[in-house]
Amino acid sequence: MPGPIAKPNIRPNRGYGRWTPFWFLAPAVLTLFIIGIYPTLFAVVTSFRRYNIARPRDGFPFIGLENYTSVLTDSTFWASLFLTAKFYVTVLPIEVALGLMIALLLHKTGMGFLKSLARVTLVVPLATTYAVVGLIGRLIFNRDFGVANWFLDRVGIGALDWLGSQTGAFAAIVIMDIWQWTPFCALIFLAGLSMVPGEIEEAARLETSSKWAMLKHVQLPYLMPGLTALLILRSADVLKLFDMVFVMTRGGPGSATDLVSIYIQRVGFRVFDLGTASAQAILLLIITILISRLYIRVLYKEVN
């Protein structure tokens, strides 16, 4: 009759205690609080005060909804918001269409090395910071030695004053945003296409040779979650877009590229009216949340 099984002699790890998981999470939670949560709470509190840092002797009294009333009746704020919406509806369809085309090309079989090289190349614009993109844009669209005017001269159109005209400046920031974010759209769609089961695609190809039918009935359901996330991220990104536009045009000429983020920066850090600027920022946050909920309700569907 076998004897009792001896229990292994496991010594408790003295370095692991009840609070160990907390100490691992603490740096990330603290960083999130400092960078994200505290500034948001500060903006909410400031939006209900008269908070002009150029006149500290006046104090920072509580004024209720006065800042929000001032913002909602500010025609310049609405003009900047409308211009931002115009920028959004201009760049987003182009980025989605080009990204989908690139993803479909990379999803085809064959050309393994070229596809791998293309995937690596797509990361380059995403790794470029907004300020650097703005500097690149200033060089590309320079009136005297920019690459854009060099190309226009070669095709016989002639040089344009891109950053000196209202239409040209708006077109310049549109082109740079498309250059930076089309690869992101392509990578999102490529990830969605990789989720389509191979046997389903093969069966669909036997049924039809139409690429549009393949995209609509087979691939599109797997692309919708990624498309929803893409629209939410790009909506938030466009509403807070500042660095690239500020470096390229400073919101000019005139108000041609005066996006809402540029206007908020001017109110907060040139006029020093942080109360009004905070109210504007909170309204943008509310708009972003509403747009995100709309996209989720209308577009997002789980793939069965």
N, C-alpha and C positions, 0 to 999 in steps of 0.2 A: 504494500500500500504506500503510494508516494506521500512524502511528507508535505507540510505546508510550503507554499511558494513564498520565497523570501521577497519582501518588498524592497525595491531599489532605494538606496540611500540618497535621496535628493535633498540637497541643502538649499534652503531658500536664498534667493538672491538678495543680499542686503542692500544692493543699490537700487532695488525696485520696490517702491512702496505705494501707498494709496494715492499719493499726490503726484506720482511720476507722470501719468498721462497729462495732467494739468500743466506741468512744467514744460512738456514738449509743445503743447498747444499755445502756451502763454505768449511767446514772441509773435506768432502769427496773429493772435487775437489783439494784442496790444498794437501792432502795426496797423491792422484794419481799423481799430478805434481811432488812432491818431490821424491816419490819412483819410479815412472815409466817413466814419460815424460822427466824430467830433466836429469837423467842418460843416457837415450837414446840419447838425443841431445848432451850431453857432449861427449859421445862415438863417435858420428858422427863427431863432430868438431875435437876431438883428433886424429881420424884415419887419418886425413889429415896433421898431424903435427909430427915432430920428438919430441916425448914427453917421455924423459927418466928422471924419478924423482930422479935417483941416480946422475945425472949430471945437477943440476939446473942452473949452471953458463953458460952452453951452450945455455940456452934459449929453447924456444919451437917454432922453425920456421915452417912456412908452407912449406910442401914438395909435395903437390899434391897427386898423386896416387902412390907414391913410396912405402908406407906401403902395399898397396894392391898388388902391383907387387911382393914385397918381400914375402907376404903370399902365393900368387898363385904359386910361384916357390919354396916354402918350402916343401921338401919331408916329413919332420917330421909332418907337419900339415896335409898333405894328408894321411899319414899313420894313424894318430889319427882319422881323419874323416872316413877312411875306417873301422877302428876298431869300431867306434861308429855305423856305418851302420851295421856291422856284429852283434853287440850287439842288435841293433834294430830289425833286421830280425830274431833274435833268440828268443827274449823274447816276441815280440808282437803276433805272431801266437799262442804261447802256452797260453798266458794270455787271448786272445780272445776265444780260444777253451774251456779252462777251465771255463772262466766266463760264456760262453753260456751254458755249461753243468750244472753249478750250478744254473743259472737262470731258466732253463727248469725244474730242479728238484723242485725248490722253487715255480714254477708257477703251479705245480700240485695241485689238490684239496686234502683237508684233511691235517692232521698233523699240525693243526693250531699253537699249542704251539712251536713245534720244528721249524717250519718255522719262527715264530717270533724271537725265540732265534738265529736262523741262521742269520737272517737279522741284529740283533744287533752285533753278532760276526763278521760279515763282515766289520763292521765299525772300528774295533780295528786296523788292519794294516794301514788303511788310516789315523787314528789319531796319528800314530807314526811318529815322525819326521825322516828325512833322516839320521841325525847324530846318532840317537838312533838305527835305523835299521842297520847302519854300526857297531855300538858297539855290537848289538845282533849277527850280522854276524861274528864278530871276535871271540865271545864266542862259537858260534855253530861250526865254522870251525877251532877252535884251534887244533893244532896237538897233544897236550898232554892230554887235558881234554875236548875237544869239543864233543858235542852231535853227530855230524856227524860221527866222528871216533868211538865213542862208538857203534853206530848202525852198522857200517861196521864190527866192531869186532864181534858183535853178529851174523851176517849173514855169518861170515867166510871169508870176503874179506880182512880184515886187514886195519890198519890205513893208511891214506894218508896225505901227506903234502899239504893241500889245498892251503893255502896262500903263501907257499914257492915255488910252481911250477907254470909255466905260464898257463898251461891248467887248473889246479885246481883253481887258483885265478879267472880266467875268468868264470869258472863254478860257483864259489861261488857268484860272484856279479850277475850272471844271476838268480840263485836260489833265492837270497834275493829280487831282483826286482820282480820276479814272485810272491813271497809270499806277497809283499806289494801291488801290483797293480791288481792282479787277482780279489780280492773282488770289486774293483772299476768297472772293466768290468762287473762283475756279477750284480752289482746294476744298471748299465746303461741298460743292457739287460733286467733286471727284470722290470724296468720302461717302456721299450718299449713293453714288453709282456703284461703289465697291460693296455696298450692302445688298445689292440685287442678287438673288441666287442665280448661279450660272445656268442651272437646268431650266429655269423659267425663261431666261433670255434665249436659250437655244430653242425651246419650244415655240416661243413667239416668232423667232426668225423663220421657222418652218411654216408658220401660219401666214406671215405677211413679210413683204420686202420693204414696206413703207417705214422709213426712219421716224416719221412723225407719229405713226401709230405705235411704234415701239416706245417712243418717248412718252406719249400721252397715257397709254394704258399699262405699261410695264414699269418704266423707270420713274415716272413722275411721282407716284405714291411714296417712293423711297427718298425722293428729293424734298418733299414738303417739310419734314421736320427741320432739315438743314436750312431751307429757304426761310422758314419762320424765324429761326435764330439769327440768320443773316440780316433779315429786315429789321429785327429788333436792335441788333448791335449797330447797324449802320444808321438807324434813326437816332439813337443816342449819340453816336459819333458825330453826325452832321450838326446836331443841335449844339454840341460843345466844341465844334471845330474852331480853333483859334490860331494855333502856332503857324501852320502853313500859310494861311491867308494873311496873317499879320506880318510875317517875314516878306512875303511877296509884294503886297500892295498896301499894307497898313489900313485896309478898308476902303482905299480910294481906287481910282481918282473920283473925287466927289464922294458919293455913297454907292458906287457901282458894286463894290464887294463888301459893303458894311453888313456882314452877317450879324445875327443877334448876339453871338458870343463876343464879337468885336465891340458892339455897342455897350454890352454889359461891362466889359473891361474899361471902356472909356468913362462910363458913369462911376464905376467904383474906384478907379485908380488915376483918373485925371480930374474928375470933379470931386472925388473923395466922398461921394455919397454912398456909403456902404449899405445903408438901410434900403434905399431904392434898388441898388444892384442886387442885394440879397433877395428882395421880393421878386425881381425879374428872374433870378436863378431858380427860386422855388417854383415859379410858374412854369419854367422850362422843365423842371423835374416832373411836375404834374402832367404836362403835355406828353413827355416821354413815357410815363406810366400808362396813360390812356392809349397812346398809339400801340404800345406793346400788348396791352390787353386786347385791343382790336385785332392785331395780327394773330394772336393766339386763338381767339374765338373764331376768326374767319378761315384761317389757313391751316392751323395745326391739326393733324390727324395721325393717329397711331396706325402703323402698318400691321395688319393682321397676318 
